[in-house]
């Protein structure tokens, strides 16, 4: 296992960078999917469906091998982070959309009665109540993202899987190498799950229990 440790920072770097970009994409696309504009909903929906409906591995290959044919060359790190963040961001957009729609309508009506603008309703009323609903699913997506970094071994990124393959080719000890690899992913996944659980408890600590109610749709965002 000691020989795998140098690859852990690389795996965590790719996971972290992809997670940050995926979070931005998920928040933006998830909110835009509830826009009152049909064109905006169509564009954000197309992004979500394309990246959810195609293989993450093929997406990585497109960014690394195909884009250079159109004059855009990316390093392995850039291609891998771009592909994974777009892929996970598409799944995250549906998490954001569903969590926003889960906020009871009475909360929206109260914000409107207080003469809040659309952005004020989102920032002060909707997002604080939707956030505890997002975090558990976001934690699951973060674990999926960690495991998806193994795909990047195919574009020469020396993350955990790539390093394990190199060790296996040198030593010929498949059982020990891949057993250690499974254990490393499991430990890292437990860490991510623990962070997500802590964030969920902290986010929901001071929130009242939500009551059921009709969901508002579509969300009226400012132009």
The 8 nearest C-alpha neighbors of each residue, nearest first, counted from 0:
[[1, 3, 2, 179, 4, 176, 180, 183],
 [0, 2, 4, 3, 5, 179, 6, 7],
 [1, 3, 0, 4, 5, 166, 162, 6],
 [4, 2, 0, 1, 6, 5, 159, 162],
 [3, 5, 7, 6, 1, 2, 0, 8],
 [6, 4, 7, 3, 8, 2, 9, 1],
 [5, 7, 158, 159, 9, 4, 3, 8],
 [6, 8, 10, 4, 9, 5, 11, 159],
 [9, 7, 11, 10, 6, 12, 5, 4],
 [10, 8, 12, 6, 7, 11, 158, 13],
 [11, 9, 7, 158, 13, 8, 12, 14],
 [10, 12, 14, 8, 9, 13, 15, 7],
 [13, 11, 9, 15, 14, 10, 8, 16],
 [14, 12, 16, 10, 11, 15, 17, 80],
 [13, 15, 11, 17, 12, 145, 16, 18],
 [16, 14, 18, 12, 17, 13, 11, 19],
 [15, 17, 13, 19, 18, 14, 12, 20],
 [16, 18, 84, 80, 14, 20, 15, 19],
 [19, 17, 21, 15, 16, 20, 14, 22],
 [20, 18, 22, 16, 21, 17, 15, 23],
 [19, 21, 23, 17, 22, 18, 84, 24],
 [20, 22, 88, 84, 18, 24, 23, 19],
 [23, 21, 25, 19, 20, 24, 18, 26],
 [22, 24, 20, 26, 21, 25, 27, 19],
 [25, 23, 21, 27, 88, 22, 26, 28],
 [26, 24, 92, 88, 91, 22, 28, 27],
 [27, 25, 29, 23, 24, 28, 22, 30],
 [28, 26, 24, 30, 25, 29, 31, 23],
 [27, 29, 31, 25, 92, 43, 30, 26],
 [30, 28, 92, 96, 95, 26, 32, 31],
 [29, 31, 32, 27, 33, 28, 26, 96],
 [32, 30, 34, 28, 33, 29, 40, 27],
 [31, 33, 40, 29, 30, 34, 43, 28],
 [34, 32, 218, 217, 31, 30, 35, 40],
 [33, 35, 31, 36, 218, 32, 220, 219],
 [34, 36, 219, 217, 218, 37, 33, 220],
 [37, 35, 34, 39, 38, 40, 33, 41],
 [36, 38, 40, 39, 41, 35, 34, 42],
 [39, 37, 41, 40, 36, 42, 43, 35],
 [38, 40, 42, 36, 41, 37, 43, 31],
 [41, 39, 32, 37, 43, 38, 42, 44],
 [40, 42, 44, 38, 39, 43, 45, 37],
 [43, 41, 45, 39, 44, 40, 38, 46],
 [42, 44, 46, 40, 45, 28, 41, 32],
 [43, 45, 41, 47, 42, 46, 40, 48],
 [44, 46, 42, 48, 43, 47, 49, 41],
 [47, 45, 43, 49, 44, 48, 50, 42],
 [48, 46, 89, 44, 45, 50, 49, 51],
 [47, 49, 51, 45, 52, 46, 50, 44],
 [50, 48, 52, 46, 51, 47, 45, 53],
 [49, 51, 86, 52, 47, 53, 48, 89],
 [52, 50, 48, 49, 53, 47, 89, 86],
 [51, 53, 49, 50, 48, 54, 47, 55],
 [52, 54, 50, 51, 49, 55, 57, 58],
 [55, 53, 57, 56, 58, 52, 50, 51],
 [56, 54, 58, 57, 59, 53, 86, 83],
 [57, 55, 59, 54, 58, 150, 60, 151],
 [56, 58, 60, 54, 59, 55, 61, 53],
 [57, 59, 55, 61, 56, 60, 82, 54],
 [60, 58, 56, 82, 62, 57, 61, 79],
 [61, 59, 57, 63, 58, 64, 62, 56],
 [62, 60, 65, 58, 59, 64, 63, 57],
 [61, 63, 78, 59, 66, 60, 64, 65],
 [62, 64, 60, 78, 61, 65, 59, 73],
 [63, 65, 60, 61, 62, 66, 67, 68],
 [66, 64, 61, 68, 67, 62, 63, 60],
 [65, 67, 68, 71, 69, 62, 64, 61],
 [68, 66, 72, 71, 70, 69, 65, 64],
 [69, 67, 66, 65, 70, 71, 64, 72],
 [70, 68, 67, 66, 71, 65, 72, 64],
 [69, 71, 67, 68, 72, 66, 65, 73],
 [72, 70, 67, 66, 69, 73, 68, 65],
 [71, 73, 67, 70, 66, 74, 63, 68],
 [74, 72, 78, 77, 63, 75, 71, 62],
 [73, 75, 77, 76, 78, 72, 63, 79],
 [76, 74, 78, 77, 79, 154, 156, 73],
 [77, 75, 79, 74, 78, 80, 156, 13],
 [76, 78, 74, 80, 79, 75, 73, 81],
 [79, 77, 62, 75, 81, 63, 76, 73],
 [78, 80, 76, 82, 81, 77, 59, 75],
 [79, 81, 17, 77, 83, 82, 78, 84],
 [82, 80, 78, 84, 79, 83, 77, 85],
 [83, 81, 59, 79, 85, 80, 84, 58],
 [82, 84, 86, 80, 85, 81, 87, 79],
 [83, 85, 21, 17, 87, 81, 86, 82],
 [86, 84, 88, 82, 83, 87, 81, 21],
 [87, 85, 83, 50, 89, 88, 84, 82],
 [86, 88, 90, 84, 89, 85, 21, 83],
 [89, 87, 21, 25, 91, 85, 24, 86],
 [90, 88, 47, 92, 87, 91, 86, 50],
 [91, 89, 87, 92, 88, 93, 51, 94],
 [90, 92, 25, 88, 94, 93, 89, 87],
 [93, 91, 25, 29, 95, 89, 94, 90],
 [94, 92, 96, 91, 95, 90, 97, 29],
 [93, 95, 91, 97, 92, 96, 98, 133],
 [96, 94, 29, 92, 98, 93, 97, 99],
 [97, 95, 29, 93, 99, 94, 98, 92],
 [96, 98, 100, 94, 99, 95, 93, 101],
 [97, 99, 101, 129, 95, 100, 96, 132],
 [100, 98, 96, 101, 129, 97, 102, 95],
 [99, 101, 97, 214, 98, 102, 96, 215],
 [100, 102, 98, 99, 103, 97, 214, 129],
 [101, 103, 100, 99, 129, 104, 125, 128],
 [104, 102, 212, 105, 106, 214, 211, 213],
 [103, 105, 107, 214, 213, 106, 212, 215],
 [104, 106, 108, 107, 103, 109, 212, 213],
 [105, 107, 109, 104, 108, 103, 110, 102],
 [108, 106, 104, 110, 105, 109, 111, 120],
 [107, 109, 105, 111, 110, 106, 112, 104],
 [108, 110, 112, 106, 107, 111, 105, 113],
 [111, 109, 113, 107, 112, 108, 115, 120],
 [110, 112, 114, 108, 113, 109, 115, 107],
 [113, 111, 109, 114, 110, 108, 115, 107],
 [112, 114, 110, 111, 115, 109, 108, 116],
 [115, 113, 111, 112, 116, 110, 109, 120],
 [116, 114, 119, 113, 111, 110, 120, 117],
 [115, 117, 119, 118, 120, 114, 111, 110],
 [118, 116, 120, 119, 220, 121, 221, 219],
 [117, 119, 121, 120, 116, 122, 220, 221],
 [120, 118, 116, 122, 121, 117, 115, 123],
 [121, 119, 117, 124, 118, 123, 122, 115],
 [120, 122, 125, 118, 119, 126, 124, 123],
 [121, 123, 119, 126, 120, 124, 118, 125],
 [124, 122, 120, 119, 121, 125, 127, 126],
 [125, 123, 120, 121, 127, 122, 126, 128],
 [124, 126, 121, 128, 127, 129, 120, 123],
 [125, 127, 129, 128, 121, 122, 130, 124],
 [128, 126, 130, 129, 125, 124, 123, 122],
 [129, 127, 126, 125, 130, 131, 102, 124],
 [128, 130, 126, 98, 132, 99, 127, 131],
 [129, 131, 133, 132, 127, 128, 126, 134],
 [132, 130, 133, 134, 203, 199, 202, 129],
 [133, 131, 130, 129, 134, 98, 135, 136],
 [134, 132, 130, 131, 136, 135, 137, 98],
 [133, 135, 137, 136, 131, 132, 199, 138],
 [136, 134, 138, 137, 133, 195, 139, 132],
 [135, 137, 139, 138, 134, 133, 140, 94],
 [136, 138, 134, 140, 139, 135, 133, 141],
 [139, 137, 141, 135, 195, 136, 140, 134],
 [138, 140, 136, 142, 137, 141, 143, 135],
 [139, 141, 143, 137, 138, 142, 144, 136],
 [142, 140, 144, 138, 143, 139, 137, 145],
 [143, 141, 145, 139, 144, 140, 188, 138],
 [144, 142, 140, 146, 141, 145, 147, 139],
 [143, 145, 147, 141, 142, 146, 140, 14],
 [144, 146, 142, 143, 147, 148, 14, 141],
 [145, 147, 143, 148, 144, 149, 142, 184],
 [148, 146, 144, 149, 145, 150, 143, 83],
 [147, 149, 150, 146, 151, 145, 144, 10],
 [148, 150, 147, 151, 160, 152, 146, 159],
 [151, 149, 148, 152, 147, 153, 56, 59],
 [152, 150, 153, 154, 149, 148, 156, 79],
 [151, 153, 161, 156, 155, 150, 154, 149],
 [154, 152, 151, 155, 150, 156, 161, 149],
 [153, 155, 151, 152, 156, 75, 63, 60],
 [156, 154, 152, 153, 157, 75, 151, 161],
 [157, 155, 152, 151, 158, 154, 75, 76],
 [158, 156, 161, 162, 155, 152, 6, 159],
 [157, 159, 6, 10, 161, 9, 156, 160],
 [160, 158, 6, 162, 161, 163, 7, 10],
 [161, 159, 163, 149, 162, 158, 164, 152],
 [162, 160, 152, 157, 164, 158, 163, 159],
 [161, 163, 165, 159, 164, 160, 157, 158],
 [164, 162, 160, 166, 165, 161, 167, 159],
 [163, 165, 167, 161, 162, 166, 168, 160],
 [164, 166, 162, 168, 163, 167, 169, 161],
 [167, 165, 163, 169, 164, 168, 170, 162],
 [166, 168, 171, 164, 170, 169, 165, 172],
 [169, 167, 165, 166, 171, 170, 164, 172],
 [170, 168, 166, 167, 171, 165, 172, 164],
 [169, 171, 167, 172, 168, 166, 173, 165],
 [170, 172, 167, 168, 173, 169, 166, 176],
 [173, 171, 170, 167, 174, 175, 176, 168],
 [172, 174, 176, 175, 167, 171, 177, 178],
 [175, 173, 177, 176, 178, 172, 179, 167],
 [176, 174, 178, 173, 177, 172, 179, 180],
 [177, 175, 179, 173, 178, 174, 167, 163],
 [176, 178, 180, 179, 174, 175, 173, 181],
 [179, 177, 175, 181, 180, 176, 174, 182],
 [178, 180, 182, 176, 177, 181, 0, 175],
 [181, 179, 177, 183, 178, 182, 176, 184],
 [182, 180, 178, 184, 179, 183, 185, 177],
 [181, 183, 185, 179, 180, 184, 186, 178],
 [184, 182, 180, 186, 185, 181, 179, 187],
 [185, 183, 187, 181, 186, 182, 188, 180],
 [184, 186, 182, 188, 183, 187, 181, 189],
 [187, 185, 189, 183, 188, 184, 182, 190],
 [186, 188, 190, 184, 189, 185, 183, 191],
 [189, 187, 185, 191, 190, 186, 142, 184],
 [190, 188, 192, 186, 187, 191, 193, 185],
 [189, 191, 187, 193, 188, 192, 194, 186],
 [190, 192, 188, 194, 193, 189, 195, 187],
 [193, 191, 189, 195, 190, 194, 138, 188],
 [192, 194, 190, 196, 191, 195, 189, 197],
 [193, 195, 197, 191, 192, 196, 198, 190],
 [196, 194, 192, 198, 138, 193, 197, 199],
 [197, 195, 199, 193, 198, 194, 192, 200],
 [196, 198, 194, 200, 199, 195, 193, 201],
 [197, 199, 201, 195, 196, 200, 202, 194],
 [198, 200, 196, 202, 197, 201, 131, 134],
 [201, 199, 197, 203, 198, 202, 204, 196],
 [200, 202, 198, 204, 199, 203, 197, 205],
 [203, 201, 199, 200, 131, 204, 198, 130],
 [202, 204, 206, 200, 131, 201, 205, 199],
 [205, 203, 201, 202, 206, 200, 199, 207],
 [206, 204, 203, 207, 202, 201, 200, 208],
 [205, 207, 203, 204, 208, 128, 202, 209],
 [208, 206, 209, 205, 203, 204, 128, 210],
 [207, 209, 210, 206, 203, 205, 128, 211],
 [210, 208, 207, 211, 103, 102, 128, 206],
 [209, 211, 212, 208, 103, 102, 105, 207],
 [212, 210, 103, 209, 213, 102, 101, 104],
 [211, 213, 103, 104, 214, 210, 105, 102],
 [212, 214, 104, 103, 215, 211, 105, 101],
 [213, 215, 104, 100, 103, 101, 212, 216],
 [216, 214, 104, 217, 100, 213, 218, 107],
 [217, 215, 218, 214, 33, 100, 219, 35],
 [216, 218, 33, 35, 34, 219, 215, 32],
 [219, 217, 33, 216, 34, 220, 35, 215],
 [218, 220, 35, 34, 217, 117, 221, 33],
 [219, 221, 34, 117, 218, 222, 35, 118],
 [220, 222, 117, 219, 118, 116, 34, 35],
 [221, 220, 36, 219, 34, 35, 39, 117]]
